Amino acid sequence: MSKVNRYFANGFIPLSEPPARRYMLADAVAIVKGDALHDNGSGYATNATTAFAATFLGIAAADCDNSGGSAGDLSVEYYPVDIKTQYIVPVAANALITQTAVGSICDLEANDDIDISDTTIAAGPGFFVDEIDVSTEAVAVNTYGYAIGHFAYVS
């Protein structure tokens, strides 16, 4: 089990070096670092999607509060989706993550955590669980522990 020295209550946090950051115009929403981003269908990045889809862009690398503006007023900085970068993410399901989750491909619960009970991704991206962290420190921050993994595509 990997040991990290900082835990966040929300969001996908890279543990390895992500690819070069990209920028995309943001929808009229407040985006928080670590949120999963999708194309809203009109060419703007949004965090309003709560399930992985073909429109998945990657992970917000910085906050971008465009909630008081119009779509396209600000750009959000993000890590584009790739299969090499490893992330740690809180588990939001209603049970402590266990070793049986390793090897599973999970869906989002919200835009900043995963649902270990939702592994029914038919096609497209998902979060592949490589390891778990249920250390005392991890569970003190997030009751259900953390998944450590990378993005994978189901075909």
C-alpha positions in Angstrom: 0.0 0.0 0.0 1.4 3.4 -1.0 1.9 5.9 1.8 1.1 9.5 1.0 1.8 12.3 3.3 -1.1 14.6 2.4 -4.8 13.7 2.1 -7.4 15.9 0.5 -11.1 15.5 1.3 -12.1 15.9 -2.4 -10.6 15.5 -5.8 -8.2 13.5 -8.0 -4.6 14.4 -6.9 -1.8 13.2 -9.2 0.9 11.1 -7.5 3.1 10.9 -10.5 3.9 13.6 -13.0 0.9 14.3 -15.3 1.3 15.2 -18.9 1.6 18.9 -19.9 -1.3 21.0 -18.7 -3.8 22.2 -21.2 -6.4 25.1 -21.1 -10.0 25.1 -22.2 -12.7 27.7 -21.9 -14.9 27.0 -18.8 -18.6 26.7 -18.7 -20.4 29.1 -16.2 -19.5 26.9 -13.2 -17.1 26.9 -10.2 -14.4 24.3 -10.9 -12.2 23.1 -8.1 -8.7 21.6 -8.4 -9.1 17.8 -8.6 -12.5 17.8 -10.3 -13.2 15.5 -13.2 -13.9 17.6 -16.3 -16.0 16.9 -19.3 -16.9 18.8 -22.5 -20.4 20.2 -22.0 -21.3 19.5 -25.6 -20.8 23.1 -26.6 -17.0 23.2 -26.3 -16.7 24.3 -22.7 -15.2 22.4 -19.8 -17.6 21.6 -17.0 -17.5 19.6 -13.8 -21.3 19.1 -13.8 -21.0 15.5 -15.0 -21.1 12.8 -12.4 -20.3 9.7 -14.6 -17.4 9.1 -16.8 -18.3 9.5 -20.5 -16.6 9.8 -23.9 -16.6 13.6 -23.2 -14.1 13.1 -20.3 -11.3 15.7 -20.7 -9.1 15.1 -17.6 -8.6 16.6 -14.1 -8.7 20.2 -13.1 -5.2 21.3 -12.2 -6.3 24.6 -10.6 -9.5 26.3 -9.3 -11.5 28.2 -11.8 -14.6 30.1 -10.5 -16.6 31.1 -13.5 -19.9 30.7 -11.7 -20.7 34.4 -11.8 -19.8 34.8 -15.5 -20.8 33.4 -18.8 -19.5 30.3 -20.6 -16.1 31.2 -22.0 -15.3 34.1 -19.8 -12.4 32.1 -18.1 -10.2 29.2 -19.0 -9.6 26.2 -16.8 -6.2 24.6 -16.5 -6.3 20.8 -16.5 -4.3 17.6 -16.9 -5.6 15.8 -20.0 -6.6 12.2 -19.5 -3.9 9.7 -19.9 -3.3 6.1 -18.8 0.1 6.6 -17.2 -0.5 9.2 -14.5 -1.4 7.7 -11.1 -3.9 9.6 -8.9 -5.2 9.2 -5.3 -8.9 9.9 -4.9 -11.4 9.6 -2.1 -13.9 6.8 -2.1 -17.5 8.1 -1.7 -19.4 4.8 -1.6 -21.0 3.8 1.7 -18.3 1.2 2.7 -14.6 1.2 3.4 -12.6 0.3 0.3 -11.1 -3.2 0.6 -8.4 -5.1 -1.3 -11.1 -6.7 -3.5 -11.4 -3.3 -5.3 -7.9 -3.6 -6.7 -8.2 -4.4 -10.4 -11.7 -2.9 -10.7 -12.6 -0.1 -13.0 -14.9 2.3 -11.1 -17.1 5.2 -12.1 -17.5 8.6 -10.6 -19.8 9.2 -7.6 -19.6 13.0 -7.9 -17.1 15.0 -9.9 -14.4 14.6 -7.3 -14.6 11.0 -6.0 -15.3 7.5 -7.0 -18.0 4.9 -6.4 -16.4 1.5 -5.8 -19.8 -0.2 -6.1 -20.3 1.2 -9.7 -18.1 -1.0 -11.9 -20.6 -1.3 -14.8 -18.8 0.9 -17.3 -19.9 -0.4 -20.7 -17.4 1.6 -22.8 -15.2 4.6 -22.3 -13.0 5.8 -19.5 -13.0 4.7 -15.9 -10.7 4.7 -12.8 -8.6 1.5 -12.5 -7.8 0.8 -8.9 -4.1 -0.2 -8.5 -3.9 0.1 -4.7 -5.9 1.2 -1.7 -5.1 3.4 1.3 -7.1 2.7 4.5 -4.4 3.8 6.8 -5.4 5.5 10.1 -4.4 8.9 8.5 -6.4 8.3 5.4 -9.6 7.2 7.1 -9.3 10.2 9.5 -9.7 12.5 6.4 -12.1 10.3 4.4 -14.2 7.6 6.2 -14.2 5.2 3.2 -10.5 5.5 2.4 -8.7 6.3 -0.8 -8.2 4.5 -4.1 -4.9 4.9 -5.9 -5.0 4.2 -9.6 -5.0 5.5 -13.1 -7.5 6.1 -15.9 -8.3 3.2 -18.2 -10.6 2.7 -21.2 -13.2 -0.1 -21.4 -14.1 -1.2 -24.9 
